[in-house]
Amino acid sequence: MLSQTLSLFLTLDAVMQWTMHPWERDARMARKALKRGSQAYGLLIELACTRSSDELLGARRAYQSLYSESIEEVVACVGLCGA
């Protein structure tokens, strides 16, 4: 029963990710990566290397809108503050 519930949850999460605007999806993925710490920085690098400048700007704006903070400031604080 628990494995079925987990499977359903993962399927619903995948569908929600797929239906989001790409900029919102990238902003949310970046937020998760920043919260997880250094083991997830590869995701940030992948986003930065595979997106166009317009897509990165859109994700930056989406991040600002969703979380009321600048992704640049969060990245700087993670690097300097060790958060």
N, C-alpha and C positions, 0 to 999 in steps of 0.2 A: 504494500500500500504506500509506504513512504517513497519507494523508488518511482512509483507511478506519479505521485504528487510532484516529486522533484523533476521528473521528465516533463510533465505538463508545464511546470513553472519555467523550465529552460526553453521549452518550445514557445511559450507565450512571450518570454523575454526576447527571443530571436525574432518573432513576428513584430513586436513593438520596435525593435531596433531597425528592422527592414522598412517599416512604414514611416519612420522619422525622416525629416529633411536631412540630407547628408551633413549639413553644417551643424545641426543640433546633435546628430549622432556623434560627429567628431568631437564636439565640445564635451559631451557626456563621457565619451571614452577617455578623453584627456583628463577629465576630472577624476575618473576612477584610477587612472594610471598614476596621477599625482598623489592620490590618497594611499595607494599601495606601496609607494616608495621605489627604491632603486631597481627592484626586480622587474618593474613594469615600464621602465624608461624606454625600452625598446619600442613600445607602442608609440610614444611621443616622437621618436626618431622616424619611425615608419610614416606617421602622419605628416611630419615635416618634409620628408623626402618624396612622398608619392602624391602630394596635393599641389595644385597650381596656386599661384599667389592669390587669385580670386577666391579659391576654396579656403585657403588659410585665413584670409581676411573675414570670410563669412563665418568660419568656425570661431574666430576670435570675437566677432560681434555676438554670436550666439552664446558663447561662454559668458561674456559680459552681461548679457540680458538674463541668462538663467541664474547666474550666481552672484550678480552685483559686485563683481571684482574682476580685475584685469588678470588674464592668464599670465602675462609677462611678470606681474608682481608676485603671483603665486609661485611661478618657477624660480624667480630670484630669491624669494623667501625660503623655498625648499633648499636651494643651494647654499644660502648664507645662514639661515636660521636653523637648518637641520630638522625642519618640521616634517 
